[in-house]
Amino acid sequence: MEYLYILQQAIVWIITIFWLYQLLISICSLVKLKDKPLLIDKKHKFMAIIPAHNEESVIRNLIESLNNQNYPKELYDIYVIADNCTDRTAEIAKNAGAIVYSKNNVEEHTKGHVLQWFLSKKIKENAEYDAFCVFDADNIVDQNFLLNMNKKLCQGEEVVQGYRDIKNPTDSWIASGYAIFYWMMNRFYHLARYNLGLSPLINGTGFMVKFDVIKPNGWETCTLTEDIEFSLQRIIAGKKLRLGNRCNRI
């Protein structure tokens, strides 16, 4: 019984320390820091990438919000990857002004596979883009999204998670729950860790990646949670780079 008591106390202390750590980080979201200086002054060229599987009911709204960006039209292209679609997703997307790619492979139909398939093509083409943004088909994008992502690129950022919100927070208790979750994640996780110079995780949609980051191998993820996998890959790569720099200085 004594061993069980020691184990119980150890678990309690581990959980307590973990939540105190998270609480201290969250407090940093309340501190307003100076904005990072611009390293360059440039209007970058973007790809807006939309993986879509049977999304005919929502795809037009997203494309229209991207068409209405407060950003030069010649500096971004909208791509819809119709993944094993059996409805009118591809047709509606094309009519709305998107460039449509159709992918038909029932064995490789996850979002990670779609991104790898499409981005590999763009790498082989040596496409002249500076960065790409990924969206879910049911999103609506703020008109200043690309403008703000361009600013982050100019500040030297390579991977950026956009602010996520919910369109209908008062429709039901489920929608309200999602809204509270997003608000807390945006403020007490992403912003707090950004203020401290730590690495948050990208959350599946509304994020930006510098195109050079994925060259020459493309989007190398193999799990269903491709966003977390990619985030961890970048964190590990960043640690290796910092370690290499330290070794070079020795």
N, C-alpha and C positions, 0 to 999 in steps of 0.2 A: 504493500500500500504506500510505503514511503517513496518508492520509485515513481508511482503514479502521481503522487503529490508534486514531486520535483518536476516531472514532465509537464504537469498541468501549469505550474508556475512559470516554467520556461516558455510555454506557448503563450500564456497571458502577457509576459513581458515582451515577447517578439511582436505580438499584435499591437501592444501599446506603443512600442517604439516606432513601428511602421506607421501608425496613424498620427503620432506626434510629428514624424518626418513629413507626412503629407500635409498636415495642418500648417507647419512652418512654411512649406512651399506655397500653399494656397494664400497665405497672408501677403506674399509678395505680389499677388495680383492687384492689391490695393495701392501699390506704389506706382506712381506715374513717372516713368523714366524718359529721358530725352530721346527723341527719335534718332536713329542711326544716321550718320552722314552719308550722302550719295558718293559712291566711289566713281561712278560714271554717269553721264547724262545722255541717255539714249532711249529711243522708242524701240522696244524689242518686238520680234515677230513671234506670234503664238499659234499653236494648234489647240483648238478646243475639241477634245475627244469624248465621244458619247457611246459607250458600249450599250447596245439595246437588244433585248429579246422580247418580241411581241409587245411593243410599247406604243401602239398606234393612238391610244387615247390621250397620251401626255407629251409625246415627243415634239409636237408643234409648239407648245407653250415654251419649252426650253429653248428651242432654236430661235424663236422670236425674241426671247430675252437676251440671247447672245447677239442677235442682229442689232439690238438696240444699245449695245455697249457704247459708253462714252470713251471711245478709242478709235483711232484711224482704221477704217474698214479694210484697207489694203494690207494691214499688218496682223491680221489673224484670219484663219480659215476654220470652218466648222466641219468636223468629220463625224459621221455616224457609222458605226460598225454594226450592221444588222446581223446579229448572231443567231443562226438557225431560226430565223423568223418565219412564221406561217401566216402572218397577217399583213397589213398594209404599212408597216413601219417604214420600210425603205422608200416606198412611193411618197408617203406624206413628208418624210424628211427631205427628200430631193425637191419636192414642190415648195418646201419652206426655205430652201436655199442652201441646204447642207450638201457636202460631198459625201456620197454614200459608198461604203464598201460592204459587200455581202460575204459572210463567212459561214460555210456549211460543213461543220464537222461535229457530229454528235458526241464524239469521244473527248473532244477538247472544247468545252463550252463554258468554262469558268471565266470570270472577269480577268484573271491573271493571264489565261491563255489568249484571250481577245487582245489584251494590251501587248503581249509579246508578239503575236501574229502581225498586228498592225504596225507597231513601232519598228519591228525588224524590216518591214518594207520601206519605211521612211529612212532608216539608217542606210539601207542599200542604195536608195535613191540619192543619198547625200542631200536630203531636203534642207532647205535654207530656213530653218526655224531656230529660234533661240531657246524656246521653252514650250512645254505643253501643259494643258490643264485638263483634268479628268472630271466628268460630271456623270451623275445618274440621270436616267431619262426623265424622271419625275421632278427634277429640280427646276427652280426658276432662279436666274442669276442676277444679282444686283448690277445696275448699269455701270458702276464704277469698279467692278471686279478686276477686269484686265488692267485698268489704270493703276490700281493698288498693287497688283502682282508685278507690273512693270517697275514700280517704285522699289519693291523688295529685291528684284533682280539688280537694280541699280545700286542697292545698298550692299550687294554681295551675297545675298541669300540664294541657296540652290534648291531647297525643298521647302515649300510653304503651305501650311494648311489654312484654308480660308475660314471665315466665320460662318458657322452653320446655325440656322434657325429653322423653325417650323412655320408653315404657312397658316395653319389653323389651330392655334394653341387652345382655344376655348370651345372647340367643337365637341369634345368628349374628355372623359378622365384619362383615356389612353393618350390622346393628343396632348393633354396638359402634362402628363408624365414625361412624354418625349421632350416637350418644350423645356421643362425644368432640367432634365438631363443635359440637353444641349447648352442651356444657359450656364449651368455649373461647369461643364467641360470647357466651354469657351473661356470663361473667366478664371476659374480656380485651377484649371489644369494647363491648358495651352498658353494663356497669357502669363500665368505665374512662372511656368518653366521658361518661357521666352525671356521674361524679365531677368531671370537668373542665369541665362546663357546655357540652360539645359535643353535636352532634346525631347520634345513631345512626339506623339505619334500622329501620322496622317489618318484620317477617318473615312476612307473609302470614296469620298466625293468632295468636289470643291477644293481640290488641291492643285498646286503647281510644282513642276519639276523642270529644272534646267536641262535642256536636251543633251548637253555634253555629259551629264551625269550617267546616262544609261548607255553611252557609247563605250566600247564597240559591241557589247553583248546583248543589248536590248533589255527588256523588262523580265528579269529572271526571278519569277516567283512560281511556286508549285502548290501552294496551299489555298484553301478557300478564303482565308483571311489574308489576301495579298497585300492589303494596306499595312497591316502590322508587320508582316514579313519584310516588306520593302523598307519600312521604317527601321527595323532592327538591322537590316543589311547596311543602311546608311550610318547608323550609330556605330556599328563595328568598324566600318571603313574609316570613319572619322577618328576613332580611337587608334587604329593602326597607323593612320597618317600622322597623328600627333606623336605617337611612339617613334615613328621613323624620323620625324624632325628632331626629336630629342637625341636619338642615336647619332644623327648627322652632326649635331653640335658638340658631341663628346670628343 
